[in-house]
Amino acid sequence: MPADHVHVQTPAVLEPSPPALWPTKAVGTDRTESRVSLDLEGSTLRIVRQLTCGDTHVSRIVVRSRDHDEVGDAEAAYEALGAHADRLQLWSIGAMALGPDWLTPIISEIVASFMHEREEAREQQERTELAARDKAERQKAKENVIDAYLTNKNKRFQLLLQRGPHSSGVFRTIEFKENWERERFWDWLRWQRERFADLAEDLKHTTGLELERRLLREMLATEQVVKKAGLGSGGRRPLRFWRGEI
């Protein structure tokens, strides 16, 4: 931390008010009061004792002054000590009786603790904001994931292409008369997931029927290749045990 620069002057010589300002007797409810406050000026922070009588400022005594290297450091110290305003009176008396060096370790510890807690709070805030951003990004990515789902409706066997986890994201429904027809198609389509986003984009430039026909032609072509390679399972679902190797 920056080195302390302490300046102490006695009440007798520091900013005394002219004798004419001293009340010669009590007037109404006027009374003499001693108050201690923090005075921040640029990068300089002072602990100041003030003696007043009514509206008259009798004297002002700087019991401790520190010049910080940075204005931000002074502002942080001001905030840290301000949180202990109830101790300023005691500190000022101790500094006047024992010298400002007596107060230095006390204030240094308080300011250091304040800075540490503020840094921890800042880091925690950053972690919270980062976690929130990550969650939002994951949710956004989840909302944009395209997948296929099998469902039945009105005795029709359907394959849904859907964006995100909600049914409102369905952008294409392919229907089949028989369940085995859908299963046959799914044996091939399930291995095309990396193309689902492209298929969704294709629908912006072509009709759903044209897209279905293109996909069916691709499926039939794959079935022929698999059969020639001797890897097909035969029957109505030649790609039933296919793992997308070809």
C-alpha positions in Angstrom: 0.0 0.0 0.0 1.2 3.6 -0.5 3.3 5.1 2.3 1.5 7.4 4.8 2.2 11.1 4.8 1.0 12.4 8.1 0.6 16.1 9.0 -0.5 17.0 12.6 -0.9 20.5 14.0 -2.1 21.5 17.5 -5.4 23.1 18.2 -3.7 26.3 19.2 -2.2 27.0 15.8 -4.5 25.3 13.2 -7.3 27.3 11.7 -8.5 29.1 14.9 -11.4 31.4 14.5 -10.8 35.1 15.4 -11.5 35.9 19.0 -14.5 38.0 18.0 -16.3 34.9 16.8 -16.1 33.2 20.2 -19.5 33.6 22.0 -19.1 35.6 25.2 -22.1 33.9 26.7 -24.7 31.3 25.9 -27.4 32.7 23.6 -30.7 30.9 23.4 -30.1 27.2 22.7 -26.6 27.7 21.4 -24.1 25.2 22.8 -20.5 24.2 22.1 -20.2 21.0 20.1 -17.2 19.0 18.9 -17.7 16.9 15.7 -15.4 14.7 13.8 -15.7 14.2 10.1 -13.8 12.8 7.0 -12.6 15.4 4.5 -11.7 14.1 1.0 -10.0 16.6 -1.3 -8.5 15.0 -4.5 -6.2 12.2 -3.3 -5.9 13.6 0.2 -8.1 12.2 3.0 -8.2 13.9 6.4 -9.8 13.2 9.7 -11.0 16.6 11.0 -12.2 17.7 14.4 -14.4 20.8 14.4 -15.6 22.9 17.4 -18.8 24.8 16.9 -21.0 27.0 19.0 -24.4 27.3 17.4 -23.8 28.4 13.8 -20.3 29.6 14.6 -17.3 27.4 13.6 -14.8 28.1 16.3 -11.9 25.9 15.2 -10.9 23.1 12.8 -8.2 20.6 13.6 -6.8 18.0 11.2 -5.8 15.1 13.4 -4.6 12.9 10.6 -3.9 13.4 6.9 -2.9 11.0 4.2 -1.9 11.7 0.6 -2.8 8.7 -1.6 -1.1 8.0 -4.9 -4.4 7.7 -6.7 -7.7 9.5 -6.3 -9.4 6.1 -6.5 -7.4 4.9 -3.5 -8.4 7.9 -1.5 -12.1 7.4 -2.4 -11.9 3.8 -1.3 -10.4 4.8 2.0 -13.1 7.4 2.5 -15.8 4.8 1.9 -14.1 2.3 4.1 -13.7 4.7 7.1 -17.1 6.2 6.5 -18.6 2.7 7.3 -17.0 3.2 10.8 -18.2 6.7 11.5 -19.1 5.8 15.0 -15.4 5.3 15.8 -14.1 8.6 14.4 -14.5 10.4 17.7 -12.4 7.8 19.5 -9.8 7.7 16.7 -9.4 11.5 16.7 -8.9 11.6 20.4 -6.3 8.8 20.3 -4.5 10.4 17.4 -4.3 13.7 19.3 -3.1 12.1 22.5 -0.8 9.5 21.1 0.1 10.9 17.7 -1.2 10.0 14.2 1.1 7.0 13.9 -1.0 5.3 16.6 -4.0 5.4 14.1 -2.1 4.2 11.0 -2.2 0.4 11.6 -5.9 0.6 12.6 -6.9 2.5 9.4 -4.6 0.4 7.2 -6.2 -2.8 8.4 -9.7 -1.4 7.9 -8.9 -0.1 4.4 -7.2 -3.3 3.4 -10.1 -5.4 4.6 -12.5 -3.1 2.7 -10.5 -3.4 -0.5 -10.3 -7.2 -0.1 -14.0 -7.6 0.4 -14.8 -5.2 -2.5 -12.5 -7.2 -4.8 -14.2 -10.5 -3.7 -17.6 -8.9 -4.3 -16.4 -7.8 -7.7 -15.1 -11.2 -8.6 -18.3 -12.9 -7.3 -20.3 -10.5 -9.4 -18.2 -11.3 -12.5 -18.7 -15.1 -11.8 -22.5 -14.5 -11.4 -22.7 -12.5 -14.7 -20.5 -15.1 -16.5 -22.7 -17.9 -15.2 -25.8 -16.0 -16.3 -24.3 -15.4 -19.8 -23.3 -19.1 -20.1 -26.8 -20.2 -19.1 -28.4 -17.8 -21.6 -26.1 -19.0 -24.4 -26.8 -22.6 -23.6 -30.5 -21.9 -23.6 -30.2 -20.0 -26.9 -28.3 -22.9 -28.4 -30.9 -25.3 -27.0 -33.6 -23.2 -28.6 -31.9 -23.5 -32.0 -31.1 -27.2 -31.9 -33.0 -29.1 -34.6 -34.1 -32.7 -34.0 -36.6 -35.2 -35.3 -39.4 -36.8 -33.3 -41.7 -39.7 -34.0 -45.4 -39.4 -33.1 -48.8 -40.8 -34.1 -51.9 -38.7 -34.9 -55.2 -39.6 -36.4 -53.9 -43.1 -37.2 -51.1 -41.5 -39.2 -47.5 -42.1 -38.5 -45.6 -38.9 -38.3 -42.0 -37.7 -38.3 -41.6 -34.2 -37.0 -38.6 -31.9 -37.7 -38.5 -29.4 -34.8 -36.4 -26.5 -33.7 -35.9 -26.3 -30.0 -37.6 -28.2 -27.2 -41.1 -26.9 -27.7 -43.8 -28.2 -30.1 -44.2 -24.7 -31.4 -40.9 -25.2 -33.1 -42.1 -27.9 -35.5 -41.3 -26.6 -39.0 -42.1 -29.8 -41.0 -44.2 -32.8 -40.5 -43.8 -35.9 -42.7 -46.6 -38.4 -42.6 -46.6 -42.1 -43.5 -49.5 -44.6 -43.9 -47.7 -47.4 -42.3 -45.5 -47.5 -39.3 -42.9 -49.7 -41.0 -42.6 -47.0 -43.8 -41.7 -44.4 -41.2 -39.3 -46.7 -39.4 -37.6 -47.5 -42.8 -37.2 -43.8 -43.4 -36.0 -43.1 -39.9 -33.4 -45.9 -40.2 -31.7 -43.6 -42.7 -32.6 -40.1 -41.5 -31.4 -40.7 -37.9 -27.8 -40.6 -39.2 -28.4 -37.3 -40.9 -28.7 -35.1 -37.8 -25.7 -32.9 -38.8 -27.8 -31.9 -41.9 -31.0 -30.9 -40.0 -30.1 -27.2 -39.9 -29.4 -27.3 -43.7 -32.8 -29.0 -44.2 -34.5 -26.3 -42.3 -32.7 -23.7 -44.5 -33.7 -25.6 -47.6 -37.4 -25.2 -46.7 -37.0 -21.5 -47.2 -36.3 -22.0 -50.9 -38.3 -25.1 -51.8 -41.6 -26.8 -50.8 -41.9 -29.4 -48.1 -43.0 -32.0 -50.7 -40.0 -31.4 -52.9 -37.7 -31.8 -49.9 -39.4 -35.1 -48.8 -39.0 -36.5 -52.4 -35.3 -35.5 -52.4 -34.7 -37.2 -49.0 -36.5 -40.3 -50.1 -34.3 -40.6 -53.2 -31.2 -40.2 -51.0 -32.5 -43.0 -48.7 -33.2 -45.3 -51.7 -29.7 -44.7 -53.1 -28.2 -45.5 -49.7 -30.2 -48.7 -49.4 -28.8 -49.8 -52.8 -25.2 -49.1 -51.8 -25.7 -50.9 -48.5 -27.3 -53.9 -50.2 -24.4 -54.2 -52.8 -21.9 -54.1 -49.9 -23.7 -57.0 -48.3 -24.4 -54.9 -45.1 -28.2 -54.7 -45.4 -30.6 -56.5 -43.1 -33.1 -57.3 -45.9 -36.9 -57.1 -45.5 -38.8 -53.9 -45.4 -36.1 -52.1 -43.4 -32.8 -52.8 -45.2 -31.0 -50.2 -43.1 -32.4 -51.4 -39.8 -28.9 -52.4 -38.4 -27.0 -49.8 -40.4 -24.8 -47.5 -38.4 -24.3 -44.8 -41.0 -20.9 -46.1 -42.1 -21.6 -45.5 -45.8 
